Amino acid sequence: MTLSGFSFLMAGVLLNAVAQLLLKAGTNVLGVITLTRANWTSEFGRMAVEPHFIAGTACYVVSLVVWILGLSRVPVSVAYPMLSIGYVVNAIAAYYL
């Protein structure tokens, strides 16, 4: 594995972990989100303007691009197990959230 391949994969994994934590922080701000036929537009509106949700979505988009760049350099059989690092990062960081 090259340094660039490893760097792209790690950046993708860490961005994905940050995205998860930002989305959770957003739900902490908004409270329970209940989607029904009557309120789905207002609930999506609340989520669309919540800064944590905006940042989390942006992290997901960048994470996807960076992950694809990594996959173009590293076999998926090597890259996919690296996703488990994100679980560890999230578990530790979520303790403090």
N, CA, C and O atoms as a printed pandas DataFrame, in Angstrom:
     atom_number atom_name residue_name chain_id  residue_number  x_coord  y_coord  z_coord
0              1         N          MET        A               1    0.860   -1.178    0.000
1              2        CA          MET        A               1    0.000    0.000    0.000
2              3         C          MET        A               1    0.903    1.237    0.000
3              4         O          MET        A               1    1.874    1.323    0.753
4              5         N          THR        A               2    0.558    2.176   -0.855
5              6        CA          THR        A               2    1.336    3.412   -0.923
6              7         C          THR        A               2    0.892    4.374    0.172
7              8         O          THR        A               2   -0.181    4.228    0.756
8              9         N          LEU        A               3    1.734    5.348    0.431
9             10        CA          LEU        A               3    1.399    6.352    1.434
10            11         C          LEU        A               3    0.168    7.146    1.010
11            12         O          LEU        A               3   -0.676    7.472    1.845
12            13         N          SER        A               4    0.060    7.456   -0.274
13            14        CA          SER        A               4   -1.114    8.220   -0.726
14            15         C          SER        A               4   -2.387    7.397   -0.576
15            16         O          SER        A               4   -3.417    7.924   -0.156
16            17         N          GLY        A               5   -2.330    6.111   -0.913
17            18        CA          GLY        A               5   -3.504    5.255   -0.748
18            19         C          GLY        A               5   -3.926    5.162    0.703
19            20         O          GLY        A               5   -5.107    5.289    1.025
20            21         N          PHE        A               6   -2.956    4.939    1.579
21            22        CA          PHE        A               6   -3.238    4.870    3.013
22            23         C          PHE        A               6   -3.810    6.193    3.515
23            24         O          PHE        A               6   -4.760    6.205    4.298
24            25         N          SER        A               7   -3.233    7.298    3.066
25            26        CA          SER        A               7   -3.692    8.620    3.511
26            27         C          SER        A               7   -5.128    8.888    3.083
27            28         O          SER        A               7   -5.929    9.390    3.872
28            29         N          PHE        A               8   -5.454    8.558    1.841
29            30        CA          PHE        A               8   -6.829    8.754    1.373
30            31         C          PHE        A               8   -7.810    7.900    2.173
31            32         O          PHE        A               8   -8.874    8.374    2.571
32            33         N          LEU        A               9   -7.445    6.645    2.403
33            34        CA          LEU        A               9   -8.349    5.763    3.147
34            35         C          LEU        A               9   -8.548    6.242    4.576
35            36         O          LEU        A               9   -9.674    6.267    5.072
36            37         N          MET        A              10   -7.467    6.620    5.236
37            38        CA          MET        A              10   -7.594    7.093    6.619
38            39         C          MET        A              10   -8.396    8.390    6.685
39            40         O          MET        A              10   -9.210    8.576    7.590
40            41         N          ALA        A              11   -8.166    9.279    5.732
41            42        CA          ALA        A              11   -8.942   10.524    5.705
42            43         C          ALA        A              11  -10.418   10.215    5.498
43            44         O          ALA        A              11  -11.274   10.826    6.136
44            45         N          GLY        A              12  -10.722    9.271    4.611
45            46        CA          GLY        A              12  -12.114    8.890    4.386
46            47         C          GLY        A              12  -12.760    8.292    5.619
47            48         O          GLY        A              12  -13.902    8.610    5.948
48            49         N          VAL        A              13  -12.028    7.425    6.300
49            50        CA          VAL        A              13  -12.546    6.792    7.518
50            51         C          VAL        A              13  -12.784    7.837    8.604
51            52         O          VAL        A              13  -13.829    7.831    9.255
52            53         N          LEU        A              14  -11.832    8.720    8.799
53            54        CA          LEU        A              14  -11.968    9.728    9.855
54            55         C          LEU        A              14  -13.058   10.749    9.528
55            56         O          LEU        A              14  -13.782   11.184   10.424
56            57         N          LEU        A              15  -13.183   11.134    8.263
57            58        CA          LEU        A              15  -14.269   12.044    7.878
58            59         C          LEU        A              15  -15.631   11.394    8.102
59            60         O          LEU        A              15  -16.579   12.053    8.528
60            61         N          ASN        A              16  -15.718   10.100    7.811
61            62        CA          ASN        A              16  -16.968    9.386    8.041
62            63         C          ASN        A              16  -17.299    9.362    9.527
63            64         O          ASN        A              16  -18.454    9.547    9.910
64            65         N          ALA        A              17  -16.301    9.138   10.358
65            66        CA          ALA        A              17  -16.516    9.130   11.809
66            67         C          ALA        A              17  -16.953   10.505   12.297
67            68         O          ALA        A              17  -17.862   10.611   13.120
68            69         N          VAL        A              18  -16.315   11.556   11.797
69            70        CA          VAL        A              18  -16.695   12.919   12.177
70            71         C          VAL        A              18  -18.125   13.207   11.737
71            72         O          VAL        A              18  -18.883   13.846   12.467
72            73         N          ALA        A              19  -18.496   12.740   10.548
73            74        CA          ALA        A              19  -19.861   12.951   10.060
74            75         C          ALA        A              19  -20.877   12.321   11.006
75            76         O          ALA        A              19  -21.891   12.941   11.328
76            77         N          GLN        A              20  -20.614   11.100   11.450
77            78        CA          GLN        A              20  -21.522   10.430   12.384
78            79         C          GLN        A              20  -21.670   11.223   13.680
79            80         O          GLN        A              20  -22.775   11.390   14.195
80            81         N          LEU        A              21  -20.560   11.700   14.192
81            82        CA          LEU        A              21  -20.594   12.455   15.448
82            83         C          LEU        A              21  -21.320   13.786   15.278
83            84         O          LEU        A              21  -22.042   14.213   16.179
84            85         N          LEU        A              22  -21.140   14.441   14.144
85            86        CA          LEU        A              22  -21.855   15.695   13.892
86            87         C          LEU        A              22  -23.359   15.465   13.771
87            88         O          LEU        A              22  -24.152   16.259   14.278
88            89         N          LEU        A              23  -23.753   14.386   13.104
89            90        CA          LEU        A              23  -25.183   14.097   12.994
90            91         C          LEU        A              23  -25.784   13.801   14.365
91            92         O          LEU        A              23  -26.907   14.215   14.655
92            93         N          LYS        A              24  -25.043   13.092   15.202
93            94        CA          LYS        A              24  -25.532   12.830   16.557
94            95         C          LYS        A              24  -25.628   14.126   17.349
95            96         O          LYS        A              24  -26.588   14.321   18.095
96            97         N          ALA        A              25  -24.655   15.010   17.201
97            98        CA          ALA        A              25  -24.717   16.305   17.881
98            99         C          ALA        A              25  -25.939   17.085   17.405
99           100         O          ALA        A              25  -26.582   17.780   18.193
100          101         N          GLY        A              26  -26.255   16.973   16.133
101          102        CA          GLY        A              26  -27.450   17.630   15.604
102          103         C          GLY        A              26  -28.728   17.082   16.209
103          104         O          GLY        A              26  -29.653   17.840   16.499
104          105         N          THR        A              27  -28.790   15.767   16.402
105          106        CA          THR        A              27  -29.984   15.203   17.033
106          107         C          THR        A              27  -30.061   15.593   18.499
107          108         O          THR        A              27  -31.155   15.712   19.052
108          109         N          ASN        A              28  -28.913   15.792   19.134
109          110        CA          ASN        A              28  -28.926   16.274   20.521
110          111         C          ASN        A              28  -29.532   17.668   20.603
111          112         O          ASN        A              28  -30.213   17.994   21.575
112          113         N          VAL        A              29  -29.290   18.488   19.594
113          114        CA          VAL        A              29  -29.847   19.842   19.563
114          115         C          VAL        A              29  -31.341   19.805   19.253
115          116         O          VAL        A              29  -32.129   20.488   19.907
116          117         N          LEU        A              30  -31.731   19.012   18.259
117          118        CA          LEU        A              30  -33.125   19.004   17.802
118          119         C          LEU        A              30  -34.043   18.148   18.661
119          120         O          LEU        A              30  -35.250   18.387   18.692
120          121         N          GLY        A              31  -33.513   17.184   19.340
121          122        CA          GLY        A              31  -34.354   16.255   20.088
122          123         C          GLY        A              31  -34.834   15.132   19.181
123          124         O          GLY        A              31  -34.297   14.929   18.092
124          125         N          VAL        A              32  -35.834   14.415   19.630
125          126        CA          VAL        A              32  -36.352   13.279   18.877
126          127         C          VAL        A              32  -36.973   13.772   17.574
127          128         O          VAL        A              32  -37.761   14.717   17.565
128          129         N          ILE        A              33  -36.608   13.121   16.481
129          130        CA          ILE        A              33  -37.154   13.466   15.169
130          131         C          ILE        A              33  -38.164   12.391   14.802
131          132         O          ILE        A              33  -37.819   11.215   14.686
132          133         N          THR        A              34  -39.399   12.797   14.622
133          134        CA          THR        A              34  -40.464   11.871   14.266
134          135         C          THR        A              34  -41.039   12.296   12.925
135          136         O          THR        A              34  -41.596   13.386   12.794
136          137         N          LEU        A              35  -40.900   11.429   11.930
137          138        CA          LEU        A              35  -41.416   11.747   10.603
138          139         C          LEU        A              35  -42.783   11.108   10.403
139          140         O          LEU        A              35  -42.947    9.895   10.531
140          141         N          THR        A              36  -43.744   11.938   10.093
141          142        CA          THR        A              36  -45.078   11.462    9.740
142          143         C          THR        A              36  -45.468   12.113    8.421
143          144         O          THR        A              36  -44.781   13.008    7.928
144          145         N          ARG        A              37  -46.555   11.662    7.870
145          146        CA          ARG        A              37  -47.039   12.246    6.625
146          147         C          ARG        A              37  -47.357   13.727    6.805
147          148         O          ARG        A              37  -47.212   14.512    5.869
148          149         N          ALA        A              38  -47.785   14.105    7.990
149          150        CA          ALA        A              38  -48.196   15.488    8.240
150          151         C          ALA        A              38  -47.023   16.425    8.518
151          152         O          ALA        A              38  -47.115   17.619    8.231
152          153         N          ASN        A              39  -45.918   15.907    9.073
153          154        CA          ASN        A              39  -44.861   16.823    9.508
154          155         C          ASN        A              39  -43.516   16.627    8.826
155          156         O          ASN        A              39  -42.545   17.275    9.216
156          157         N          TRP        A              40  -43.420   15.774    7.839
157          158        CA          TRP        A              40  -42.107   15.473    7.288
158          159         C          TRP        A              40  -41.426   16.690    6.676
159          160         O          TRP        A              40  -40.202   16.802    6.737
160          161         N          THR        A              41  -42.191   17.598    6.091
161          162        CA          THR        A              41  -41.552   18.777    5.488
162          163         C          THR        A              41  -40.970   19.701    6.559
163          164         O          THR        A              41  -39.872   20.229    6.392
164          165         N          SER        A              42  -41.690   19.892    7.637
165          166        CA          SER        A              42  -41.165   20.765    8.689
166          167         C          SER        A              42  -39.973   20.121    9.395
167          168         O          SER        A              42  -39.033   20.818    9.778
168          169         N          GLU        A              43  -40.002   18.806    9.570
169          170        CA          GLU        A              43  -38.870   18.116   10.204
170          171         C          GLU        A              43  -37.624   18.185    9.319
171          172         O          GLU        A              43  -36.522   18.434    9.808
172          173         N          PHE        A              44  -37.804   17.966    8.022
173          174        CA          PHE        A              44  -36.658   18.089    7.119
174          175         C          PHE        A              44  -36.161   19.527    7.082
175          176         O          PHE        A              44  -34.960   19.767    6.959
176          177         N          GLY        A              45  -37.070   20.475    7.187
177          178        CA          GLY        A              45  -36.675   21.880    7.249
178          179         C          GLY        A              45  -35.832   22.181    8.474
179          180         O          GLY        A              45  -34.834   22.897    8.393
180          181         N          ARG        A              46  -36.242   21.626    9.618
181          182        CA          ARG        A              46  -35.452   21.813   10.847
182          183         C          ARG        A              46  -34.057   21.211   10.699
183          184         O          ARG        A              46  -33.063   21.806   11.114
184          185         N          MET        A              47  -34.003   20.027   10.102
185          186        CA          MET        A              47  -32.707   19.374    9.919
186          187         C          MET        A              47  -31.839   20.124    8.911
187          188         O          MET        A              47  -30.621   20.200    9.074
188          189         N          ALA        A              48  -32.459   20.674    7.879
189          190        CA          ALA        A              48  -31.708   21.335    6.807
190          191         C          ALA        A              48  -30.994   22.595    7.268
191          192         O          ALA        A              48  -30.002   23.001    6.661
192          193         N          VAL        A              49  -31.484   23.215    8.330
193          194        CA          VAL        A              49  -30.847   24.449    8.804
194          195         C          VAL        A              49  -30.017   24.238   10.072
195          196         O          VAL        A              49  -29.402   25.181   10.570
196          197         N          GLU        A              50  -29.995   23.035   10.588
197          198        CA          GLU        A              50  -29.186   22.727   11.774
198          199         C          GLU        A              50  -27.714   22.630   11.344
199          200         O          GLU        A              50  -27.376   21.783   10.517
200          201         N          PRO        A              51  -26.839   23.478   11.890
201          202        CA          PRO        A              51  -25.434   23.501   11.460
202          203         C          PRO        A              51  -24.709   22.154   11.581
203          204         O          PRO        A              51  -23.873   21.827   10.739
204          205         N          HIS        A              52  -25.021   21.382   12.610
205          206        CA          HIS        A              52  -24.370   20.075   12.760
206          207         C          HIS        A              52  -24.754   19.144   11.610
207          208         O          HIS        A              52  -23.911   18.398   11.111
208          209         N          PHE        A              53  -26.011   19.180   11.188
209          210        CA          PHE        A              53  -26.450   18.344   10.071
210          211         C          PHE        A              53  -25.801   18.784    8.769
211          212         O          PHE        A              53  -25.412   17.952    7.950
212          213         N          ILE        A              54  -25.684   20.087    8.580
213          214        CA          ILE        A              54  -25.042   20.607    7.368
214          215         C          ILE        A              54  -23.580   20.163    7.326
215          216         O          ILE        A              54  -23.102   19.680    6.299
216          217         N          ALA        A              55  -22.882   20.328    8.433
217          218        CA          ALA        A              55  -21.469   19.936    8.494
218          219         C          ALA        A              55  -21.309   18.421    8.357
219          220         O          ALA        A              55  -20.392   17.953    7.681
220          221         N          GLY        A              56  -22.191   17.660    8.991
221          222        CA          GLY        A              56  -22.124   16.206    8.890
222          223         C          GLY        A              56  -22.347   15.718    7.474
223          224         O          GLY        A              56  -21.661   14.809    7.007
224          225         N          THR        A              57  -23.307   16.323    6.789
225          226        CA          THR        A              57  -23.567   15.957    5.397
226          227         C          THR        A              57  -22.373   16.314    4.520
227          228         O          THR        A              57  -21.995   15.541    3.639
228          229         N          ALA        A              58  -21.783   17.473    4.756
229          230        CA          ALA        A              58  -20.592   17.877    3.993
230          231         C          ALA        A              58  -19.450   16.890    4.224
231          232         O          ALA        A              58  -18.740   16.529    3.285
232          233         N          CYS        A              59  -19.273   16.456    5.466
233          234        CA          CYS        A              59  -18.226   15.474    5.763
234          235         C          CYS        A              59  -18.481   14.161    5.035
235          236         O          CYS        A              59  -17.545   13.533    4.540
236          237         N          TYR        A              60  -19.740   13.742    4.965
237          238        CA          TYR        A              60  -20.072   12.522    4.229
238          239         C          TYR        A              60  -19.724   12.647    2.757
239          240         O          TYR        A              60  -19.170   11.718    2.169
240          241         N          VAL        A              61  -20.043   13.788    2.153
241          242        CA          VAL        A              61  -19.764   13.985    0.729
242          243         C          VAL        A              61  -18.257   13.951    0.477
243          244         O          VAL        A              61  -17.793   13.266   -0.435
244          245         N          VAL        A              62  -17.501   14.685    1.281
245          246        CA          VAL        A              62  -16.044   14.700    1.120
246          247         C          VAL        A              62  -15.473   13.312    1.408
247          248         O          VAL        A              62  -14.553   12.863    0.724
248          249         N          SER        A              63  -16.014   12.637    2.413
249          250        CA          SER        A              63  -15.572   11.291    2.754
250          251         C          SER        A              63  -15.756   10.338    1.576
251          252         O          SER        A              63  -14.882    9.517    1.298
252          253         N          LEU        A              64  -16.875   10.444    0.894
253          254        CA          LEU        A              64  -17.142    9.582   -0.259
254          255         C          LEU        A              64  -16.103    9.806   -1.351
255          256         O          LEU        A              64  -15.564    8.848   -1.905
256          257         N          VAL        A              65  -15.823   11.063   -1.660
257          258        CA          VAL        A              65  -14.846   11.378   -2.707
258          259         C          VAL        A              65  -13.459   10.869   -2.316
259          260         O          VAL        A              65  -12.769   10.252   -3.128
260          261         N          VAL        A              66  -13.057   11.126   -1.088
261          262        CA          VAL        A              66  -11.733   10.704   -0.622
262          263         C          VAL        A              66  -11.638    9.179   -0.591
263          264         O          VAL        A              66  -10.599    8.617   -0.939
264          265         N          TRP        A              67  -12.706    8.511   -0.179
265          266        CA          TRP        A              67  -12.716    7.045   -0.136
266          267         C          TRP        A              67  -12.553    6.472   -1.540
267          268         O          TRP        A              67  -11.816    5.504   -1.731
268          269         N          ILE        A              68  -13.231    7.056   -2.518
269          270        CA          ILE        A              68  -13.096    6.596   -3.903
270          271         C          ILE        A              68  -11.663    6.795   -4.395
271          272         O          ILE        A              68  -11.118    5.934   -5.086
272          273         N          LEU        A              69  -11.055    7.921   -4.044
273          274        CA          LEU        A              69   -9.653    8.142   -4.409
274          275         C          LEU        A              69   -8.762    7.067   -3.791
275          276         O          LEU        A              69   -7.833    6.583   -4.437
276          277         N          GLY        A              70   -9.040    6.697   -2.555
277          278        CA          GLY        A              70   -8.279    5.630   -1.909
278          279         C          GLY        A              70   -8.500    4.284   -2.571
279          280         O          GLY        A              70   -7.550    3.529   -2.784
280          281         N          LEU        A              71   -9.753    3.976   -2.901
281          282        CA          LEU        A              71  -10.061    2.695   -3.547
282          283         C          LEU        A              71   -9.411    2.572   -4.919
283          284         O          LEU        A              71   -9.136    1.466   -5.382
284          285         N          SER        A              72   -9.167    3.698   -5.564
285          286        CA          SER        A              72   -8.509    3.637   -6.871
286          287         C          SER        A              72   -7.030    3.278   -6.735
287          288         O          SER        A              72   -6.376    2.970   -7.731
288          289         N          ARG        A              73   -6.504    3.314   -5.524
289          290        CA          ARG        A              73   -5.089    3.038   -5.288
290          291         C          ARG        A              73   -4.835    1.756   -4.495
291          292         O          ARG        A              73   -3.719    1.235   -4.497
292          293         N          VAL        A              74   -5.866    1.248   -3.820
293          294        CA          VAL        A              74   -5.695    0.110   -2.911
294          295         C          VAL        A              74   -6.794   -0.912   -3.203
295          296         O          VAL        A              74   -7.935   -0.524   -3.453
296          297         N          PRO        A              75   -6.475   -2.207   -3.177
297          298        CA          PRO        A              75   -7.521   -3.216   -3.365
298          299         C          PRO        A              75   -8.577   -3.137   -2.253
299          300         O          PRO        A              75   -8.263   -2.824   -1.105
300          301         N          VAL        A              76   -9.811   -3.422   -2.609
301          302        CA          VAL        A              76  -10.896   -3.350   -1.626
302          303         C          VAL        A              76  -10.675   -4.348   -0.489
303          304         O          VAL        A              76  -11.131   -4.120    0.632
304          305         N          SER        A              77   -9.985   -5.442   -0.770
305          306        CA          SER        A              77   -9.709   -6.428    0.283
306          307         C          SER        A              77   -8.778   -5.865    1.357
307          308         O          SER        A              77   -8.747   -6.372    2.478
308          309         N          VAL        A              78   -8.031   -4.834    1.024
309          310        CA          VAL        A              78   -7.178   -4.153    1.996
310          311         C          VAL        A              78   -7.909   -2.953    2.595
311          312         O          VAL        A              78   -7.804   -2.683    3.791
312          313         N          ALA        A              79   -8.647   -2.242    1.752
313          314        CA          ALA        A              79   -9.298   -1.002    2.189
314          315         C          ALA        A              79  -10.464   -1.255    3.136
315          316         O          ALA        A              79  -10.590   -0.577    4.156
316          317         N          TYR        A              80  -11.308   -2.212    2.814
317          318        CA          TYR        A              80  -12.539   -2.400    3.578
318          319         C          TYR        A              80  -12.295   -2.670    5.063
319          320         O          TYR        A              80  -12.996   -2.099    5.897
320          321         N          PRO        A              81  -11.335   -3.511    5.423
321          322        CA          PRO        A              81  -11.104   -3.721    6.864
322          323         C          PRO        A              81  -10.691   -2.453    7.615
323          324         O          PRO        A              81  -10.841   -2.380    8.835
324          325         N          MET        A              82  -10.175   -1.463    6.898
325          326        CA          MET        A              82   -9.777   -0.222    7.559
326          327         C          MET        A              82  -10.982    0.557    8.077
327          328         O          MET        A              82  -10.834    1.435    8.928
328          329         N          LEU        A              83  -12.171    0.243    7.570
329          330        CA          LEU        A              83  -13.376    0.912    8.067
330          331         C          LEU        A              83  -13.588    0.656    9.553
331          332         O          LEU        A              83  -14.227    1.457   10.236
332          333         N          SER        A              84  -13.059   -0.448   10.056
333          334        CA          SER        A              84  -13.239   -0.758   11.481
334          335         C          SER        A              84  -12.573    0.283   12.376
335          336         O          SER        A              84  -12.956    0.434   13.536
336          337         N          ILE        A              85  -11.593    0.993   11.858
337          338        CA          ILE        A              85  -10.964    2.066   12.635
338          339         C          ILE        A              85  -12.000    3.131   12.982
339          340         O          ILE        A              85  -11.963    3.717   14.064
340          341         N          GLY        A              86  -12.926    3.373   12.053
341          342        CA          GLY        A              86  -13.986    4.352   12.292
342          343         C          GLY        A              86  -14.877    3.958   13.457
343          344         O          GLY        A              86  -15.334    4.822   14.207
344          345         N          TYR        A              87  -15.129    2.666   13.619
345          346        CA          TYR        A              87  -15.947    2.208   14.742
346          347         C          TYR        A              87  -15.258    2.522   16.070
347          348         O          TYR        A              87  -15.904    2.952   17.026
348          349         N          VAL        A              88  -13.962    2.307   16.119
349          350        CA          VAL        A              88  -13.209    2.579   17.345
350          351         C          VAL        A              88  -13.203    4.079   17.642
351          352         O          VAL        A              88  -13.429    4.495   18.779
352          353         N          VAL        A              89  -12.945    4.881   16.617
353          354        CA          VAL        A              89  -12.933    6.342   16.790
354          355         C          VAL        A              89  -14.289    6.821   17.286
355          356         O          VAL        A              89  -14.363    7.625   18.215
356          357         N          ASN        A              90  -15.367    6.329   16.671
357          358        CA          ASN        A              90  -16.714    6.746   17.077
358          359         C          ASN        A              90  -17.039    6.309   18.495
359          360         O          ASN        A              90  -17.634    7.072   19.257
360          361         N          ALA        A              91  -16.664    5.114   18.853
361          362        CA          ALA        A              91  -16.973    4.626   20.199
362          363         C          ALA        A              91  -16.281    5.473   21.261
363          364         O          ALA        A              91  -16.875    5.800   22.289
364          365         N          ILE        A              92  -15.037    5.820   21.009
365          366        CA          ILE        A              92  -14.299    6.629   21.982
366          367         C          ILE        A              92  -14.836    8.054   22.015
367          368         O          ILE        A              92  -15.080    8.603   23.089
368          369         N          ALA        A              93  -15.021    8.655   20.843
369          370        CA          ALA        A              93  -15.483   10.047   20.782
370          371         C          ALA        A              93  -16.922   10.188   21.278
371          372         O          ALA        A              93  -17.262   11.190   21.906
372          373         N          ALA        A              94  -17.764    9.202   21.004
373          374        CA          ALA        A              94  -19.168    9.281   21.422
374          375         C          ALA        A              94  -19.304    9.274   22.940
375          376         O          ALA        A              94  -20.274    9.803   23.484
376          377         N          TYR        A              95  -18.351    8.688   23.608
377          378        CA          TYR        A              95  -18.367    8.688   25.069
378          379         C          TYR        A              95  -18.379   10.117   25.603
379          380         O          TYR        A              95  -18.989   10.394   26.636
380          381         N          TYR        A              96  -17.704   11.017   24.900
381          382        CA          TYR        A              96  -17.589   12.407   25.336
382          383         C          TYR        A              96  -18.662   13.310   24.750
383          384         O          TYR        A              96  -18.740   14.484   25.115
384          385         N          LEU        A              97  -19.486   12.797   23.857
385          386        CA          LEU        A              97  -20.506   13.621   23.201
386          387         C          LEU        A              97  -21.757   13.767   24.045
387          388         O          LEU        A              97  -22.707   14.431   23.631
